[in-house]
Amino acid sequence: MIYGTIADRNMVRLLKWIRTCPVLAIPGGRTTLQQPVHVDDLVAAILAALDRPAARREYDVRGPEALPLRG
């Protein structure tokens, strides 16, 4: 989940859905974790990877904290 800009469609779409949906099914029995990443941190990770041509071509970029989906 990437967040941090006005054009952020992931988080905005999720929040709109939550506000309009009277019942919200949470996968994983409320134990599922999300680790949203700010767009600036994602850009920094991309630039760091570009500086290392020998680095892997696939990355898992996460935010600093795993957050449960429970309310």
mmCIF file of the N, C-alpha and C atoms, coordinates in Angstrom:
data_MODEL
# 
_entry.id   MODEL 
# 
loop_
_atom_site.group_PDB 
_atom_site.id 
_atom_site.type_symbol 
_atom_site.label_atom_id 
_atom_site.label_alt_id 
_atom_site.label_comp_id 
_atom_site.label_asym_id 
_atom_site.label_entity_id 
_atom_site.label_seq_id 
_atom_site.pdbx_PDB_ins_code 
_atom_site.Cartn_x 
_atom_site.Cartn_y 
_atom_site.Cartn_z 
_atom_site.occupancy 
_atom_site.B_iso_or_equiv 
_atom_site.pdbx_formal_charge 
_atom_site.auth_seq_id 
_atom_site.auth_comp_id 
_atom_site.auth_asym_id 
_atom_site.auth_atom_id 
_atom_site.pdbx_PDB_model_num 
ATOM 1   N N  . MET A 1 1  ? 0.861   -1.162  0.000   1.00 0.00 ? 1  MET A N  1 
ATOM 2   C CA . MET A 1 1  ? 0.000   0.000   0.000   1.00 0.00 ? 1  MET A CA 1 
ATOM 3   C C  . MET A 1 1  ? 0.906   1.223   0.000   1.00 0.00 ? 1  MET A C  1 
ATOM 4   N N  . ILE A 1 2  ? 0.818   2.027   -1.047  1.00 0.00 ? 2  ILE A N  1 
ATOM 5   C CA . ILE A 1 2  ? 1.620   3.246   -1.163  1.00 0.00 ? 2  ILE A CA 1 
ATOM 6   C C  . ILE A 1 2  ? 0.721   4.430   -0.835  1.00 0.00 ? 2  ILE A C  1 
ATOM 7   N N  . TYR A 1 3  ? 1.233   5.368   -0.033  1.00 0.00 ? 3  TYR A N  1 
ATOM 8   C CA . TYR A 1 3  ? 0.441   6.548   0.318   1.00 0.00 ? 3  TYR A CA 1 
ATOM 9   C C  . TYR A 1 3  ? 1.333   7.785   0.307   1.00 0.00 ? 3  TYR A C  1 
ATOM 10  N N  . GLY A 1 4  ? 0.697   8.960   0.319   1.00 0.00 ? 4  GLY A N  1 
ATOM 11  C CA . GLY A 1 4  ? 1.469   10.169  0.514   1.00 0.00 ? 4  GLY A CA 1 
ATOM 12  C C  . GLY A 1 4  ? 1.303   11.266  -0.525  1.00 0.00 ? 4  GLY A C  1 
ATOM 13  N N  . THR A 1 5  ? 0.430   11.078  -1.514  1.00 0.00 ? 5  THR A N  1 
ATOM 14  C CA . THR A 1 5  ? 0.204   12.137  -2.490  1.00 0.00 ? 5  THR A CA 1 
ATOM 15  C C  . THR A 1 5  ? -1.293  12.362  -2.668  1.00 0.00 ? 5  THR A C  1 
ATOM 16  N N  . ILE A 1 6  ? -1.632  13.485  -3.255  1.00 0.00 ? 6  ILE A N  1 
ATOM 17  C CA . ILE A 1 6  ? -3.033  13.775  -3.569  1.00 0.00 ? 6  ILE A CA 1 
ATOM 18  C C  . ILE A 1 6  ? -3.563  12.762  -4.584  1.00 0.00 ? 6  ILE A C  1 
ATOM 19  N N  . ALA A 1 7  ? -2.685  12.282  -5.441  1.00 0.00 ? 7  ALA A N  1 
ATOM 20  C CA . ALA A 1 7  ? -3.084  11.312  -6.468  1.00 0.00 ? 7  ALA A CA 1 
ATOM 21  C C  . ALA A 1 7  ? -3.118  9.881   -5.938  1.00 0.00 ? 7  ALA A C  1 
ATOM 22  N N  . ASP A 1 8  ? -2.971  9.708   -4.646  1.00 0.00 ? 8  ASP A N  1 
ATOM 23  C CA . ASP A 1 8  ? -2.953  8.394   -4.014  1.00 0.00 ? 8  ASP A CA 1 
ATOM 24  C C  . ASP A 1 8  ? -4.292  7.698   -4.211  1.00 0.00 ? 8  ASP A C  1 
ATOM 25  N N  . ARG A 1 9  ? -4.330  6.709   -5.085  1.00 0.00 ? 9  ARG A N  1 
ATOM 26  C CA . ARG A 1 9  ? -5.580  6.009   -5.350  1.00 0.00 ? 9  ARG A CA 1 
ATOM 27  C C  . ARG A 1 9  ? -5.767  4.804   -4.443  1.00 0.00 ? 9  ARG A C  1 
ATOM 28  N N  . ASN A 1 10 ? -4.699  4.231   -3.944  1.00 0.00 ? 10 ASN A N  1 
ATOM 29  C CA . ASN A 1 10 ? -4.823  3.055   -3.073  1.00 0.00 ? 10 ASN A CA 1 
ATOM 30  C C  . ASN A 1 10 ? -5.535  3.392   -1.774  1.00 0.00 ? 10 ASN A C  1 
ATOM 31  N N  . MET A 1 11 ? -4.956  4.285   -1.019  1.00 0.00 ? 11 MET A N  1 
ATOM 32  C CA . MET A 1 11 ? -5.485  4.605   0.302   1.00 0.00 ? 11 MET A CA 1 
ATOM 33  C C  . MET A 1 11 ? -6.830  5.326   0.189   1.00 0.00 ? 11 MET A C  1 
ATOM 34  N N  . VAL A 1 12 ? -6.939  6.264   -0.760  1.00 0.00 ? 12 VAL A N  1 
ATOM 35  C CA . VAL A 1 12 ? -8.194  7.006   -0.934  1.00 0.00 ? 12 VAL A CA 1 
ATOM 36  C C  . VAL A 1 12 ? -9.328  6.051   -1.280  1.00 0.00 ? 12 VAL A C  1 
ATOM 37  N N  . ARG A 1 13 ? -9.080  5.138   -2.184  1.00 0.00 ? 13 ARG A N  1 
ATOM 38  C CA . ARG A 1 13 ? -10.090 4.155   -2.582  1.00 0.00 ? 13 ARG A CA 1 
ATOM 39  C C  . ARG A 1 13 ? -10.485 3.278   -1.394  1.00 0.00 ? 13 ARG A C  1 
ATOM 40  N N  . LEU A 1 14 ? -9.515  2.833   -0.617  1.00 0.00 ? 14 LEU A N  1 
ATOM 41  C CA . LEU A 1 14 ? -9.797  1.993   0.549   1.00 0.00 ? 14 LEU A CA 1 
ATOM 42  C C  . LEU A 1 14 ? -10.629 2.756   1.578   1.00 0.00 ? 14 LEU A C  1 
ATOM 43  N N  . LEU A 1 15 ? -10.259 3.989   1.873   1.00 0.00 ? 15 LEU A N  1 
ATOM 44  C CA . LEU A 1 15 ? -10.995 4.773   2.867   1.00 0.00 ? 15 LEU A CA 1 
ATOM 45  C C  . LEU A 1 15 ? -12.422 5.077   2.412   1.00 0.00 ? 15 LEU A C  1 
ATOM 46  N N  . LYS A 1 16 ? -12.625 5.376   1.127   1.00 0.00 ? 16 LYS A N  1 
ATOM 47  C CA . LYS A 1 16 ? -13.980 5.594   0.605   1.00 0.00 ? 16 LYS A CA 1 
ATOM 48  C C  . LYS A 1 16 ? -14.815 4.329   0.757   1.00 0.00 ? 16 LYS A C  1 
ATOM 49  N N  . TRP A 1 17 ? -14.216 3.205   0.445   1.00 0.00 ? 17 TRP A N  1 
ATOM 50  C CA . TRP A 1 17 ? -14.933 1.930   0.533   1.00 0.00 ? 17 TRP A CA 1 
ATOM 51  C C  . TRP A 1 17 ? -15.326 1.649   1.980   1.00 0.00 ? 17 TRP A C  1 
ATOM 52  N N  . ILE A 1 18 ? -14.412 1.900   2.902   1.00 0.00 ? 18 ILE A N  1 
ATOM 53  C CA . ILE A 1 18 ? -14.702 1.658   4.321   1.00 0.00 ? 18 ILE A CA 1 
ATOM 54  C C  . ILE A 1 18 ? -15.834 2.560   4.802   1.00 0.00 ? 18 ILE A C  1 
ATOM 55  N N  . ARG A 1 19 ? -15.826 3.837   4.378   1.00 0.00 ? 19 ARG A N  1 
ATOM 56  C CA . ARG A 1 19 ? -16.864 4.774   4.813   1.00 0.00 ? 19 ARG A CA 1 
ATOM 57  C C  . ARG A 1 19 ? -18.247 4.416   4.279   1.00 0.00 ? 19 ARG A C  1 
ATOM 58  N N  . THR A 1 20 ? -18.325 3.837   3.088   1.00 0.00 ? 20 THR A N  1 
ATOM 59  C CA . THR A 1 20 ? -19.620 3.555   2.469   1.00 0.00 ? 20 THR A CA 1 
ATOM 60  C C  . THR A 1 20 ? -20.133 2.146   2.739   1.00 0.00 ? 20 THR A C  1 
ATOM 61  N N  . CYS A 1 21 ? -19.283 1.275   3.201   1.00 0.00 ? 21 CYS A N  1 
ATOM 62  C CA . CYS A 1 21 ? -19.678 -0.120  3.397   1.00 0.00 ? 21 CYS A CA 1 
ATOM 63  C C  . CYS A 1 21 ? -20.103 -0.330  4.856   1.00 0.00 ? 21 CYS A C  1 
ATOM 64  N N  . PRO A 1 22 ? -21.373 -0.705  5.091   1.00 0.00 ? 22 PRO A N  1 
ATOM 65  C CA . PRO A 1 22 ? -21.827 -0.896  6.473   1.00 0.00 ? 22 PRO A CA 1 
ATOM 66  C C  . PRO A 1 22 ? -21.183 -2.101  7.164   1.00 0.00 ? 22 PRO A C  1 
ATOM 67  N N  . VAL A 1 23 ? -20.776 -3.092  6.382   1.00 0.00 ? 23 VAL A N  1 
ATOM 68  C CA . VAL A 1 23 ? -20.139 -4.287  6.933   1.00 0.00 ? 23 VAL A CA 1 
ATOM 69  C C  . VAL A 1 23 ? -18.810 -4.463  6.224   1.00 0.00 ? 23 VAL A C  1 
ATOM 70  N N  . LEU A 1 24 ? -17.780 -4.667  6.993   1.00 0.00 ? 24 LEU A N  1 
ATOM 71  C CA . LEU A 1 24 ? -16.442 -4.803  6.426   1.00 0.00 ? 24 LEU A CA 1 
ATOM 72  C C  . LEU A 1 24 ? -15.860 -6.161  6.802   1.00 0.00 ? 24 LEU A C  1 
ATOM 73  N N  . ALA A 1 25 ? -15.645 -6.989  5.795   1.00 0.00 ? 25 ALA A N  1 
ATOM 74  C CA . ALA A 1 25 ? -15.015 -8.293  6.033   1.00 0.00 ? 25 ALA A CA 1 
ATOM 75  C C  . ALA A 1 25 ? -13.507 -8.096  6.088   1.00 0.00 ? 25 ALA A C  1 
ATOM 76  N N  . ILE A 1 26 ? -12.894 -8.576  7.141   1.00 0.00 ? 26 ILE A N  1 
ATOM 77  C CA . ILE A 1 26 ? -11.449 -8.442  7.299   1.00 0.00 ? 26 ILE A CA 1 
ATOM 78  C C  . ILE A 1 26 ? -10.835 -9.822  7.112   1.00 0.00 ? 26 ILE A C  1 
ATOM 79  N N  . PRO A 1 27 ? -10.042 -9.985  6.053   1.00 0.00 ? 27 PRO A N  1 
ATOM 80  C CA . PRO A 1 27 ? -9.436  -11.290 5.798   1.00 0.00 ? 27 PRO A CA 1 
ATOM 81  C C  . PRO A 1 27 ? -8.449  -11.676 6.897   1.00 0.00 ? 27 PRO A C  1 
ATOM 82  N N  . GLY A 1 28 ? -8.312  -12.954 7.126   1.00 0.00 ? 28 GLY A N  1 
ATOM 83  C CA . GLY A 1 28 ? -7.340  -13.439 8.093   1.00 0.00 ? 28 GLY A CA 1 
ATOM 84  C C  . GLY A 1 28 ? -7.786  -13.323 9.536   1.00 0.00 ? 28 GLY A C  1 
ATOM 85  N N  . GLY A 1 29 ? -9.103  -13.196 9.757   1.00 0.00 ? 29 GLY A N  1 
ATOM 86  C CA . GLY A 1 29 ? -9.599  -13.139 11.124  1.00 0.00 ? 29 GLY A CA 1 
ATOM 87  C C  . GLY A 1 29 ? -9.053  -11.965 11.915  1.00 0.00 ? 29 GLY A C  1 
ATOM 88  N N  . ARG A 1 30 ? -8.944  -10.833 11.310  1.00 0.00 ? 30 ARG A N  1 
ATOM 89  C CA . ARG A 1 30 ? -8.477  -9.588  11.936  1.00 0.00 ? 30 ARG A CA 1 
ATOM 90  C C  . ARG A 1 30 ? -7.004  -9.626  12.329  1.00 0.00 ? 30 ARG A C  1 
ATOM 91  N N  . THR A 1 31 ? -6.264  -10.605 11.845  1.00 0.00 ? 31 THR A N  1 
ATOM 92  C CA . THR A 1 31 ? -4.845  -10.676 12.178  1.00 0.00 ? 31 THR A CA 1 
ATOM 93  C C  . THR A 1 31 ? -3.958  -10.304 10.981  1.00 0.00 ? 31 THR A C  1 
ATOM 94  N N  . THR A 1 32 ? -4.554  -10.064 9.827   1.00 0.00 ? 32 THR A N  1 
ATOM 95  C CA . THR A 1 32 ? -3.801  -9.691  8.638   1.00 0.00 ? 32 THR A CA 1 
ATOM 96  C C  . THR A 1 32 ? -3.102  -8.359  8.869   1.00 0.00 ? 32 THR A C  1 
ATOM 97  N N  . LEU A 1 33 ? -1.857  -8.271  8.432   1.00 0.00 ? 33 LEU A N  1 
ATOM 98  C CA . LEU A 1 33 ? -1.083  -7.047  8.623   1.00 0.00 ? 33 LEU A CA 1 
ATOM 99  C C  . LEU A 1 33 ? -0.879  -6.328  7.295   1.00 0.00 ? 33 LEU A C  1 
ATOM 100 N N  . GLN A 1 34 ? -0.856  -5.014  7.346   1.00 0.00 ? 34 GLN A N  1 
ATOM 101 C CA . GLN A 1 34 ? -0.503  -4.157  6.217   1.00 0.00 ? 34 GLN A CA 1 
ATOM 102 C C  . GLN A 1 34 ? 0.732   -3.387  6.629   1.00 0.00 ? 34 GLN A C  1 
ATOM 103 N N  . GLN A 1 35 ? 1.605   -3.098  5.684   1.00 0.00 ? 35 GLN A N  1 
ATOM 104 C CA . GLN A 1 35 ? 2.784   -2.314  5.993   1.00 0.00 ? 35 GLN A CA 1 
ATOM 105 C C  . GLN A 1 35 ? 2.897   -1.205  4.949   1.00 0.00 ? 35 GLN A C  1 
ATOM 106 N N  . PRO A 1 36 ? 2.020   -0.177  5.069   1.00 0.00 ? 36 PRO A N  1 
ATOM 107 C CA . PRO A 1 36 ? 2.005   0.892   4.076   1.00 0.00 ? 36 PRO A CA 1 
ATOM 108 C C  . PRO A 1 36 ? 3.350   1.615   4.011   1.00 0.00 ? 36 PRO A C  1 
ATOM 109 N N  . VAL A 1 37 ? 3.699   2.046   2.804   1.00 0.00 ? 37 VAL A N  1 
ATOM 110 C CA . VAL A 1 37 ? 4.961   2.748   2.598   1.00 0.00 ? 37 VAL A CA 1 
ATOM 111 C C  . VAL A 1 37 ? 4.680   4.121   2.004   1.00 0.00 ? 37 VAL A C  1 
ATOM 112 N N  . HIS A 1 38 ? 5.343   5.136   2.522   1.00 0.00 ? 38 HIS A N  1 
ATOM 113 C CA . HIS A 1 38 ? 5.178   6.498   2.002   1.00 0.00 ? 38 HIS A CA 1 
ATOM 114 C C  . HIS A 1 38 ? 5.872   6.589   0.651   1.00 0.00 ? 38 HIS A C  1 
ATOM 115 N N  . VAL A 1 39 ? 5.285   7.349   -0.254  1.00 0.00 ? 39 VAL A N  1 
ATOM 116 C CA . VAL A 1 39 ? 5.811   7.462   -1.611  1.00 0.00 ? 39 VAL A CA 1 
ATOM 117 C C  . VAL A 1 39 ? 7.255   7.964   -1.610  1.00 0.00 ? 39 VAL A C  1 
ATOM 118 N N  . ASP A 1 40 ? 7.628   8.867   -0.705  1.00 0.00 ? 40 ASP A N  1 
ATOM 119 C CA . ASP A 1 40 ? 9.010   9.364   -0.647  1.00 0.00 ? 40 ASP A CA 1 
ATOM 120 C C  . ASP A 1 40 ? 9.990   8.253   -0.284  1.00 0.00 ? 40 ASP A C  1 
ATOM 121 N N  . ASP A 1 41 ? 9.576   7.360   0.616   1.00 0.00 ? 41 ASP A N  1 
ATOM 122 C CA . ASP A 1 41 ? 10.429  6.226   0.981   1.00 0.00 ? 41 ASP A CA 1 
ATOM 123 C C  . ASP A 1 41 ? 10.569  5.252   -0.178  1.00 0.00 ? 41 ASP A C  1 
ATOM 124 N N  . LEU A 1 42 ? 9.493   5.074   -0.930  1.00 0.00 ? 42 LEU A N  1 
ATOM 125 C CA . LEU A 1 42 ? 9.542   4.191   -2.096  1.00 0.00 ? 42 LEU A CA 1 
ATOM 126 C C  . LEU A 1 42 ? 10.489  4.753   -3.154  1.00 0.00 ? 42 LEU A C  1 
ATOM 127 N N  . VAL A 1 43 ? 10.405  6.058   -3.407  1.00 0.00 ? 43 VAL A N  1 
ATOM 128 C CA . VAL A 1 43 ? 11.304  6.693   -4.378  1.00 0.00 ? 43 VAL A CA 1 
ATOM 129 C C  . VAL A 1 43 ? 12.757  6.550   -3.930  1.00 0.00 ? 43 VAL A C  1 
ATOM 130 N N  . ALA A 1 44 ? 13.025  6.739   -2.643  1.00 0.00 ? 44 ALA A N  1 
ATOM 131 C CA . ALA A 1 44 ? 14.387  6.586   -2.125  1.00 0.00 ? 44 ALA A CA 1 
ATOM 132 C C  . ALA A 1 44 ? 14.891  5.157   -2.349  1.00 0.00 ? 44 ALA A C  1 
ATOM 133 N N  . ALA A 1 45 ? 14.031  4.174   -2.150  1.00 0.00 ? 45 ALA A N  1 
ATOM 134 C CA . ALA A 1 45 ? 14.418  2.779   -2.373  1.00 0.00 ? 45 ALA A CA 1 
ATOM 135 C C  . ALA A 1 45 ? 14.702  2.509   -3.849  1.00 0.00 ? 45 ALA A C  1 
ATOM 136 N N  . ILE A 1 46 ? 13.888  3.075   -4.725  1.00 0.00 ? 46 ILE A N  1 
ATOM 137 C CA . ILE A 1 46 ? 14.110  2.900   -6.172  1.00 0.00 ? 46 ILE A CA 1 
ATOM 138 C C  . ILE A 1 46 ? 15.432  3.525   -6.578  1.00 0.00 ? 46 ILE A C  1 
ATOM 139 N N  . LEU A 1 47 ? 15.699  4.746   -6.116  1.00 0.00 ? 47 LEU A N  1 
ATOM 140 C CA . LEU A 1 47 ? 16.952  5.414   -6.461  1.00 0.00 ? 47 LEU A CA 1 
ATOM 141 C C  . LEU A 1 47 ? 18.153  4.658   -5.908  1.00 0.00 ? 47 LEU A C  1 
ATOM 142 N N  . ALA A 1 48 ? 18.051  4.119   -4.713  1.00 0.00 ? 48 ALA A N  1 
ATOM 143 C CA . ALA A 1 48 ? 19.147  3.329   -4.139  1.00 0.00 ? 48 ALA A CA 1 
ATOM 144 C C  . ALA A 1 48 ? 19.404  2.082   -4.969  1.00 0.00 ? 48 ALA A C  1 
ATOM 145 N N  . ALA A 1 49 ? 18.339  1.448   -5.451  1.00 0.00 ? 49 ALA A N  1 
ATOM 146 C CA . ALA A 1 49 ? 18.493  0.244   -6.276  1.00 0.00 ? 49 ALA A CA 1 
ATOM 147 C C  . ALA A 1 49 ? 19.144  0.579   -7.614  1.00 0.00 ? 49 ALA A C  1 
ATOM 148 N N  . LEU A 1 50 ? 18.793  1.736   -8.176  1.00 0.00 ? 50 LEU A N  1 
ATOM 149 C CA . LEU A 1 50 ? 19.387  2.136   -9.453  1.00 0.00 ? 50 LEU A CA 1 
ATOM 150 C C  . LEU A 1 50 ? 20.878  2.419   -9.329  1.00 0.00 ? 50 LEU A C  1 
ATOM 151 N N  . ASP A 1 51 ? 21.319  2.812   -8.135  1.00 0.00 ? 51 ASP A N  1 
ATOM 152 C CA . ASP A 1 51 ? 22.745  3.070   -7.892  1.00 0.00 ? 51 ASP A CA 1 
ATOM 153 C C  . ASP A 1 51 ? 23.547  1.789   -7.739  1.00 0.00 ? 51 ASP A C  1 
ATOM 154 N N  . ARG A 1 52 ? 22.878  0.663   -7.649  1.00 0.00 ? 52 ARG A N  1 
ATOM 155 C CA . ARG A 1 52 ? 23.547  -0.625  -7.452  1.00 0.00 ? 52 ARG A CA 1 
ATOM 156 C C  . ARG A 1 52 ? 23.173  -1.576  -8.588  1.00 0.00 ? 52 ARG A C  1 
ATOM 157 N N  . PRO A 1 53 ? 23.852  -1.463  -9.718  1.00 0.00 ? 53 PRO A N  1 
ATOM 158 C CA . PRO A 1 53 ? 23.480  -2.292  -10.877 1.00 0.00 ? 53 PRO A CA 1 
ATOM 159 C C  . PRO A 1 53 ? 23.555  -3.795  -10.609 1.00 0.00 ? 53 PRO A C  1 
ATOM 160 N N  . ALA A 1 54 ? 24.382  -4.219  -9.663  1.00 0.00 ? 54 ALA A N  1 
ATOM 161 C CA . ALA A 1 54 ? 24.504  -5.653  -9.377  1.00 0.00 ? 54 ALA A CA 1 
ATOM 162 C C  . ALA A 1 54 ? 23.426  -6.142  -8.429  1.00 0.00 ? 54 ALA A C  1 
ATOM 163 N N  . ALA A 1 55 ? 22.607  -5.225  -7.929  1.00 0.00 ? 55 ALA A N  1 
ATOM 164 C CA . ALA A 1 55 ? 21.565  -5.606  -6.969  1.00 0.00 ? 55 ALA A CA 1 
ATOM 165 C C  . ALA A 1 55 ? 20.469  -6.413  -7.650  1.00 0.00 ? 55 ALA A C  1 
ATOM 166 N N  . ARG A 1 56 ? 19.686  -7.069  -6.838  1.00 0.00 ? 56 ARG A N  1 
ATOM 167 C CA . ARG A 1 56 ? 18.553  -7.833  -7.367  1.00 0.00 ? 56 ARG A CA 1 
ATOM 168 C C  . ARG A 1 56 ? 17.636  -6.915  -8.154  1.00 0.00 ? 56 ARG A C  1 
ATOM 169 N N  . ARG A 1 57 ? 16.781  -7.502  -8.957  1.00 0.00 ? 57 ARG A N  1 
ATOM 170 C CA . ARG A 1 57 ? 15.836  -6.716  -9.751  1.00 0.00 ? 57 ARG A CA 1 
ATOM 171 C C  . ARG A 1 57 ? 14.441  -6.729  -9.150  1.00 0.00 ? 57 ARG A C  1 
ATOM 172 N N  . GLU A 1 58 ? 14.283  -7.374  -8.035  1.00 0.00 ? 58 GLU A N  1 
ATOM 173 C CA . GLU A 1 58 ? 12.980  -7.484  -7.395  1.00 0.00 ? 58 GLU A CA 1 
ATOM 174 C C  . GLU A 1 58 ? 13.125  -7.118  -5.921  1.00 0.00 ? 58 GLU A C  1 
ATOM 175 N N  . TYR A 1 59 ? 12.230  -6.247  -5.439  1.00 0.00 ? 59 TYR A N  1 
ATOM 176 C CA . TYR A 1 59 ? 12.348  -5.763  -4.074  1.00 0.00 ? 59 TYR A CA 1 
ATOM 177 C C  . TYR A 1 59 ? 11.006  -5.809  -3.369  1.00 0.00 ? 59 TYR A C  1 
ATOM 178 N N  . ASP A 1 60 ? 11.053  -5.959  -2.090  1.00 0.00 ? 60 ASP A N  1 
ATOM 179 C CA . ASP A 1 60 ? 9.879   -5.877  -1.243  1.00 0.00 ? 60 ASP A CA 1 
ATOM 180 C C  . ASP A 1 60 ? 10.080  -4.650  -0.364  1.00 0.00 ? 60 ASP A C  1 
ATOM 181 N N  . VAL A 1 61 ? 9.393   -3.557  -0.708  1.00 0.00 ? 61 VAL A N  1 
ATOM 182 C CA . VAL A 1 61 ? 9.563   -2.296  0.019   1.00 0.00 ? 61 VAL A CA 1 
ATOM 183 C C  . VAL A 1 61 ? 8.367   -2.124  0.938   1.00 0.00 ? 61 VAL A C  1 
ATOM 184 N N  . ARG A 1 62 ? 8.655   -1.975  2.231   1.00 0.00 ? 62 ARG A N  1 
ATOM 185 C CA . ARG A 1 62 ? 7.598   -1.878  3.230   1.00 0.00 ? 62 ARG A CA 1 
ATOM 186 C C  . ARG A 1 62 ? 7.781   -0.628  4.076   1.00 0.00 ? 62 ARG A C  1 
ATOM 187 N N  . GLY A 1 63 ? 6.695   -0.235  4.701   1.00 0.00 ? 63 GLY A N  1 
ATOM 188 C CA . GLY A 1 63 ? 6.749   0.868   5.653   1.00 0.00 ? 63 GLY A CA 1 
ATOM 189 C C  . GLY A 1 63 ? 7.412   0.412   6.935   1.00 0.00 ? 63 GLY A C  1 
ATOM 190 N N  . PRO A 1 64 ? 7.628   1.338   7.859   1.00 0.00 ? 64 PRO A N  1 
ATOM 191 C CA . PRO A 1 64 ? 8.383   1.021   9.068   1.00 0.00 ? 64 PRO A CA 1 
ATOM 192 C C  . PRO A 1 64 ? 7.645   0.145   10.083  1.00 0.00 ? 64 PRO A C  1 
ATOM 193 N N  . GLU A 1 65 ? 6.323   0.050   9.953   1.00 0.00 ? 65 GLU A N  1 
ATOM 194 C CA . GLU A 1 65 ? 5.572   -0.671  10.986  1.00 0.00 ? 65 GLU A CA 1 
ATOM 195 C C  . GLU A 1 65 ? 4.455   -1.515  10.364  1.00 0.00 ? 65 GLU A C  1 
ATOM 196 N N  . ALA A 1 66 ? 4.333   -2.755  10.813  1.00 0.00 ? 66 ALA A N  1 
ATOM 197 C CA . ALA A 1 66 ? 3.239   -3.621  10.385  1.00 0.00 ? 66 ALA A CA 1 
ATOM 198 C C  . ALA A 1 66 ? 1.994   -3.266  11.196  1.00 0.00 ? 66 ALA A C  1 
ATOM 199 N N  . LEU A 1 67 ? 0.909   -2.951  10.503  1.00 0.00 ? 67 LEU A N  1 
ATOM 200 C CA . LEU A 1 67 ? -0.320  -2.518  11.163  1.00 0.00 ? 67 LEU A CA 1 
ATOM 201 C C  . LEU A 1 67 ? -1.421  -3.552  10.956  1.00 0.00 ? 67 LEU A C  1 
ATOM 202 N N  . PRO A 1 68 ? -2.099  -3.956  12.007  1.00 0.00 ? 68 PRO A N  1 
ATOM 203 C CA . PRO A 1 68 ? -3.210  -4.910  11.867  1.00 0.00 ? 68 PRO A CA 1 
ATOM 204 C C  . PRO A 1 68 ? -4.422  -4.230  11.238  1.00 0.00 ? 68 PRO A C  1 
ATOM 205 N N  . LEU A 1 69 ? -5.222  -4.994  10.532  1.00 0.00 ? 69 LEU A N  1 
ATOM 206 C CA . LEU A 1 69 ? -6.427  -4.473  9.904   1.00 0.00 ? 69 LEU A CA 1 
ATOM 207 C C  . LEU A 1 69 ? -7.606  -4.372  10.879  1.00 0.00 ? 69 LEU A C  1 
ATOM 208 N N  . ARG A 1 70 ? -7.418  -4.832  12.080  1.00 0.00 ? 70 ARG A N  1 
ATOM 209 C CA . ARG A 1 70 ? -8.523  -4.791  13.039  1.00 0.00 ? 70 ARG A CA 1 
ATOM 210 C C  . ARG A 1 70 ? -8.855  -3.337  13.389  1.00 0.00 ? 70 ARG A C  1 
ATOM 211 N N  . GLY A 1 71 ? -10.101 -3.129  13.803  1.00 0.00 ? 71 GLY A N  1 
ATOM 212 C CA . GLY A 1 71 ? -10.562 -1.775  14.100  1.00 0.00 ? 71 GLY A CA 1 
ATOM 213 C C  . GLY A 1 71 ? -10.301 -1.351  15.513  1.00 0.00 ? 71 GLY A C  1 
# 
